[in-house]
Amino acid sequence: MIEAIARRLRGLLRANGMKQKDLAAEIGVTEATVSRYLSGQRIPRAHLIIRMARSLATTPDYILTGVLRASDGTMLYECDPEKNPECRKTGCACGTAQGKCYMTAKESARAE
């Protein structure tokens, strides 16, 4: 779980064109603290996850679980190229958000 959170945070920084020091300044922690979050050494506290989500234009749910909601309310899950070979071949067979590949629950079940 901690590595998945770190991976999502690194991806969000890239997608938003931010650096560790930018995020640190926005959420009120040191750059070293952000570095620990990005390396998977620590999990941010809840209030910092909320601040990060605002700064990175996402939701706390996405940071913690990798789940987003589409504008129509549909739950979207991070694609797993191991389960969905189409994502591996094309880069994304489902749809993108936050710079990542996502699939609906129906697509996820079909891929398994």
C-alpha positions, 0 to 999 in steps of 0.5 A: 500500500505505501509503495502504491501511494508513493507511486501515485504521488510521483505520477501526480507531481509529474502530471502537474509539472511540480517538484518536491519543493513546490508540493512541500511549500504548498502543504506546509512541510519540509522538502525532506518530508515530501521526499519520504512520502515519494520514496515510500518511507512514510505515509502522509497524515490525513490532513496532509493527504487532503492538502496534497489532493487540492494542490495536485488537482485530485482527490484524497481517495485517488491518493490512497486507493487509486480510485477516481469518479468520472463526471457521471459518477462511475468509479474508475480504477487504475489499470493494471497492465498485468490484468489488461493486456490491451493497456500494455499494447496500446498504452491505454485501452480504457481512458486517461485521467490524472496522467494514468490509465483507468478502467471502469469496474466492468472493464476491470472484471472483463480483464480478469 
